Amino acid sequence: MANSLKRPTEWHQRLLIALGMALALLLLVTPLVLIFVKAFGEGWRMLLENLHQDFMLNAIWLTVVATVLTVPINLIFGVLLAWCVTRYDFFGRRLLITLVDIPYAMSPVVAGFCYLVVYGAEGLFGPWLSAHNLQLMFAWPGIVMVTVFVTSPYIARILMPLMQAQGSEEEIAALSLGASGWQIFRRVTLPNIQWALLYGSVITNARAVGEFGAVAVVSGTIMNQTLTLPLLVEQLNNDYKTAAAFTAAALLACMALLTLVLKTFMEWRQAKRGERVVDTHA
């Protein structure tokens, strides 16, 4: 495949590139570097002490739990939704596709407030939940619920155009040969969408780890109980515990960098796979 990119030859082209790189360094790289400088500013000993604090360990654990539950839930939801809208033509299909974008359009704070109105103690289902000794809001289930909501479109939106472009010819052929639905999905559909699934899972993971607004509304921000890492950063900063705040921020930054590495790897593999397909058909 021919490379359509060209090298800059004019001075204004080089100036534009230099300006873009300078802005990227100023707006993206510099804050990230400063986070690690501040986190390590008081030495490794203070950093390790902050990492072993109960509030830090609890926030890390809660963040991991919310993310580990959110990603597979959205994985199943995204695959089922993409399958429905790309394989069947039914009444309400366009409406369903539009509804997927609600978390994109709605502020996370508003989303959290809606969940609070519905599932809170004074909410629509609050009395019933209280009568059955179930607490969703101001506890970890509520955090998982709103995190699932705000991250729900990512996998579905990545899969839908891909599955639409691939079509269903291979699946119909497998069905005509006697394959069951599970066999068709496992041997035909899944291999075609596996990298998109992994890519969507990485993006969902990154969004789940860093979610702040919706979680802040439904968590109650209770120290050692309902503070995820993003909430803990704000709480520690408000309490003037700067070193601990930057330690938590550095952990989030490390997670973001790991996500970036995985995302870049996924894109590279997808590009290589596309090149192999083109070479095969050449």
Secondary structure as a PSIPRED ss2 file (coil, helix, strand):
# PSIPRED VFORMAT (PSIPRED V4.0)

   1 M C   1.000  0.000  0.000
   2 A C   1.000  0.000  0.000
   3 N C   1.000  0.000  0.000
   4 S C   1.000  0.000  0.000
   5 L C   1.000  0.000  0.000
   6 K C   1.000  0.000  0.000
   7 R C   1.000  0.000  0.000
   8 P C   1.000  0.000  0.000
   9 T C   1.000  0.000  0.000
  10 E C   1.000  0.000  0.000
  11 W H   0.000  1.000  0.000
  12 H H   0.000  1.000  0.000
  13 Q H   0.000  1.000  0.000
  14 R H   0.000  1.000  0.000
  15 L H   0.000  1.000  0.000
  16 L H   0.000  1.000  0.000
  17 I H   0.000  1.000  0.000
  18 A H   0.000  1.000  0.000
  19 L H   0.000  1.000  0.000
  20 G H   0.000  1.000  0.000
  21 M H   0.000  1.000  0.000
  22 A H   0.000  1.000  0.000
  23 L H   0.000  1.000  0.000
  24 A H   0.000  1.000  0.000
  25 L H   0.000  1.000  0.000
  26 L H   0.000  1.000  0.000
  27 L H   0.000  1.000  0.000
  28 L H   0.000  1.000  0.000
  29 V H   0.000  1.000  0.000
  30 T H   0.000  1.000  0.000
  31 P H   0.000  1.000  0.000
  32 L H   0.000  1.000  0.000
  33 V H   0.000  1.000  0.000
  34 L H   0.000  1.000  0.000
  35 I H   0.000  1.000  0.000
  36 F H   0.000  1.000  0.000
  37 V H   0.000  1.000  0.000
  38 K H   0.000  1.000  0.000
  39 A H   0.000  1.000  0.000
  40 F C   1.000  0.000  0.000
  41 G C   1.000  0.000  0.000
  42 E C   1.000  0.000  0.000
  43 G H   0.000  1.000  0.000
  44 W H   0.000  1.000  0.000
  45 R H   0.000  1.000  0.000
  46 M H   0.000  1.000  0.000
  47 L H   0.000  1.000  0.000
  48 L H   0.000  1.000  0.000
  49 E H   0.000  1.000  0.000
  50 N H   0.000  1.000  0.000
  51 L H   0.000  1.000  0.000
  52 H C   1.000  0.000  0.000
  53 Q C   1.000  0.000  0.000
  54 D H   0.000  1.000  0.000
  55 F H   0.000  1.000  0.000
  56 M H   0.000  1.000  0.000
  57 L H   0.000  1.000  0.000
  58 N H   0.000  1.000  0.000
  59 A H   0.000  1.000  0.000
  60 I H   0.000  1.000  0.000
  61 W H   0.000  1.000  0.000
  62 L H   0.000  1.000  0.000
  63 T H   0.000  1.000  0.000
  64 V H   0.000  1.000  0.000
  65 V H   0.000  1.000  0.000
  66 A H   0.000  1.000  0.000
  67 T H   0.000  1.000  0.000
  68 V H   0.000  1.000  0.000
  69 L H   0.000  1.000  0.000
  70 T H   0.000  1.000  0.000
  71 V H   0.000  1.000  0.000
  72 P H   0.000  1.000  0.000
  73 I H   0.000  1.000  0.000
  74 N H   0.000  1.000  0.000
  75 L H   0.000  1.000  0.000
  76 I H   0.000  1.000  0.000
  77 F H   0.000  1.000  0.000
  78 G H   0.000  1.000  0.000
  79 V H   0.000  1.000  0.000
  80 L H   0.000  1.000  0.000
  81 L H   0.000  1.000  0.000
  82 A H   0.000  1.000  0.000
  83 W H   0.000  1.000  0.000
  84 C H   0.000  1.000  0.000
  85 V H   0.000  1.000  0.000
  86 T H   0.000  1.000  0.000
  87 R H   0.000  1.000  0.000
  88 Y C   1.000  0.000  0.000
  89 D C   1.000  0.000  0.000
  90 F C   1.000  0.000  0.000
  91 F C   1.000  0.000  0.000
  92 G C   1.000  0.000  0.000
  93 R H   0.000  1.000  0.000
  94 R H   0.000  1.000  0.000
  95 L H   0.000  1.000  0.000
  96 L H   0.000  1.000  0.000
  97 I H   0.000  1.000  0.000
  98 T H   0.000  1.000  0.000
  99 L H   0.000  1.000  0.000
 100 V C   1.000  0.000  0.000
 101 D C   1.000  0.000  0.000
 102 I H   0.000  1.000  0.000
 103 P H   0.000  1.000  0.000
 104 Y H   0.000  1.000  0.000
 105 A H   0.000  1.000  0.000
 106 M C   1.000  0.000  0.000
 107 S C   1.000  0.000  0.000
 108 P H   0.000  1.000  0.000
 109 V H   0.000  1.000  0.000
 110 V H   0.000  1.000  0.000
 111 A H   0.000  1.000  0.000
 112 G H   0.000  1.000  0.000
 113 F H   0.000  1.000  0.000
 114 C H   0.000  1.000  0.000
 115 Y H   0.000  1.000  0.000
 116 L H   0.000  1.000  0.000
 117 V H   0.000  1.000  0.000
 118 V H   0.000  1.000  0.000
 119 Y H   0.000  1.000  0.000
 120 G C   1.000  0.000  0.000
 121 A C   1.000  0.000  0.000
 122 E C   1.000  0.000  0.000
 123 G C   1.000  0.000  0.000
 124 L C   1.000  0.000  0.000
 125 F C   1.000  0.000  0.000
 126 G H   0.000  1.000  0.000
 127 P H   0.000  1.000  0.000
 128 W H   0.000  1.000  0.000
 129 L H   0.000  1.000  0.000
 130 S H   0.000  1.000  0.000
 131 A H   0.000  1.000  0.000
 132 H C   1.000  0.000  0.000
 133 N C   1.000  0.000  0.000
 134 L C   1.000  0.000  0.000
 135 Q C   1.000  0.000  0.000
 136 L C   1.000  0.000  0.000
 137 M C   1.000  0.000  0.000
 138 F C   1.000  0.000  0.000
 139 A C   1.000  0.000  0.000
 140 W H   0.000  1.000  0.000
 141 P H   0.000  1.000  0.000
 142 G H   0.000  1.000  0.000
 143 I H   0.000  1.000  0.000
 144 V H   0.000  1.000  0.000
 145 M H   0.000  1.000  0.000
 146 V H   0.000  1.000  0.000
 147 T H   0.000  1.000  0.000
 148 V H   0.000  1.000  0.000
 149 F H   0.000  1.000  0.000
 150 V H   0.000  1.000  0.000
 151 T H   0.000  1.000  0.000
 152 S C   1.000  0.000  0.000
 153 P H   0.000  1.000  0.000
 154 Y H   0.000  1.000  0.000
 155 I H   0.000  1.000  0.000
 156 A H   0.000  1.000  0.000
 157 R H   0.000  1.000  0.000
 158 I H   0.000  1.000  0.000
 159 L H   0.000  1.000  0.000
 160 M H   0.000  1.000  0.000
 161 P H   0.000  1.000  0.000
 162 L H   0.000  1.000  0.000
 163 M H   0.000  1.000  0.000
 164 Q H   0.000  1.000  0.000
 165 A H   0.000  1.000  0.000
 166 Q H   0.000  1.000  0.000
 167 G C   1.000  0.000  0.000
 168 S C   1.000  0.000  0.000
 169 E H   0.000  1.000  0.000
 170 E H   0.000  1.000  0.000
 171 E H   0.000  1.000  0.000
 172 I H   0.000  1.000  0.000
 173 A H   0.000  1.000  0.000
 174 A H   0.000  1.000  0.000
 175 L H   0.000  1.000  0.000
 176 S H   0.000  1.000  0.000
 177 L C   1.000  0.000  0.000
 178 G C   1.000  0.000  0.000
 179 A C   1.000  0.000  0.000
 180 S C   1.000  0.000  0.000
 181 G H   0.000  1.000  0.000
 182 W H   0.000  1.000  0.000
 183 Q H   0.000  1.000  0.000
 184 I H   0.000  1.000  0.000
 185 F H   0.000  1.000  0.000
 186 R H   0.000  1.000  0.000
 187 R H   0.000  1.000  0.000
 188 V H   0.000  1.000  0.000
 189 T H   0.000  1.000  0.000
 190 L H   0.000  1.000  0.000
 191 P H   0.000  1.000  0.000
 192 N H   0.000  1.000  0.000
 193 I H   0.000  1.000  0.000
 194 Q H   0.000  1.000  0.000
 195 W H   0.000  1.000  0.000
 196 A H   0.000  1.000  0.000
 197 L H   0.000  1.000  0.000
 198 L H   0.000  1.000  0.000
 199 Y H   0.000  1.000  0.000
 200 G H   0.000  1.000  0.000
 201 S H   0.000  1.000  0.000
 202 V H   0.000  1.000  0.000
 203 I H   0.000  1.000  0.000
 204 T H   0.000  1.000  0.000
 205 N H   0.000  1.000  0.000
 206 A H   0.000  1.000  0.000
 207 R H   0.000  1.000  0.000
 208 A H   0.000  1.000  0.000
 209 V H   0.000  1.000  0.000
 210 G H   0.000  1.000  0.000
 211 E C   1.000  0.000  0.000
 212 F C   1.000  0.000  0.000
 213 G H   0.000  1.000  0.000
 214 A H   0.000  1.000  0.000
 215 V H   0.000  1.000  0.000
 216 A H   0.000  1.000  0.000
 217 V H   0.000  1.000  0.000
 218 V H   0.000  1.000  0.000
 219 S H   0.000  1.000  0.000
 220 G C   1.000  0.000  0.000
 221 T C   1.000  0.000  0.000
 222 I C   1.000  0.000  0.000
 223 M C   1.000  0.000  0.000
 224 N C   1.000  0.000  0.000
 225 Q C   1.000  0.000  0.000
 226 T C   1.000  0.000  0.000
 227 L C   1.000  0.000  0.000
 228 T C   1.000  0.000  0.000
 229 L H   0.000  1.000  0.000
 230 P H   0.000  1.000  0.000
 231 L H   0.000  1.000  0.000
 232 L H   0.000  1.000  0.000
 233 V H   0.000  1.000  0.000
 234 E H   0.000  1.000  0.000
 235 Q H   0.000  1.000  0.000
 236 L H   0.000  1.000  0.000
 237 N H   0.000  1.000  0.000
 238 N H   0.000  1.000  0.000
 239 D C   1.000  0.000  0.000
 240 Y C   1.000  0.000  0.000
 241 K C   1.000  0.000  0.000
 242 T H   0.000  1.000  0.000
 243 A H   0.000  1.000  0.000
 244 A H   0.000  1.000  0.000
 245 A H   0.000  1.000  0.000
 246 F H   0.000  1.000  0.000
 247 T H   0.000  1.000  0.000
 248 A H   0.000  1.000  0.000
 249 A H   0.000  1.000  0.000
 250 A H   0.000  1.000  0.000
 251 L H   0.000  1.000  0.000
 252 L H   0.000  1.000  0.000
 253 A H   0.000  1.000  0.000
 254 C H   0.000  1.000  0.000
 255 M H   0.000  1.000  0.000
 256 A H   0.000  1.000  0.000
 257 L H   0.000  1.000  0.000
 258 L H   0.000  1.000  0.000
 259 T H   0.000  1.000  0.000
 260 L H   0.000  1.000  0.000
 261 V H   0.000  1.000  0.000
 262 L H   0.000  1.000  0.000
 263 K H   0.000  1.000  0.000
 264 T H   0.000  1.000  0.000
 265 F H   0.000  1.000  0.000
 266 M H   0.000  1.000  0.000
 267 E H   0.000  1.000  0.000
 268 W H   0.000  1.000  0.000
 269 R H   0.000  1.000  0.000
 270 Q H   0.000  1.000  0.000
 271 A H   0.000  1.000  0.000
 272 K H   0.000  1.000  0.000
 273 R H   0.000  1.000  0.000
 274 G H   0.000  1.000  0.000
 275 E H   0.000  1.000  0.000
 276 R H   0.000  1.000  0.000
 277 V H   0.000  1.000  0.000
 278 V H   0.000  1.000  0.000
 279 D H   0.000  1.000  0.000
 280 T H   0.000  1.000  0.000
 281 H H   0.000  1.000  0.000
 282 A C   1.000  0.000  0.000
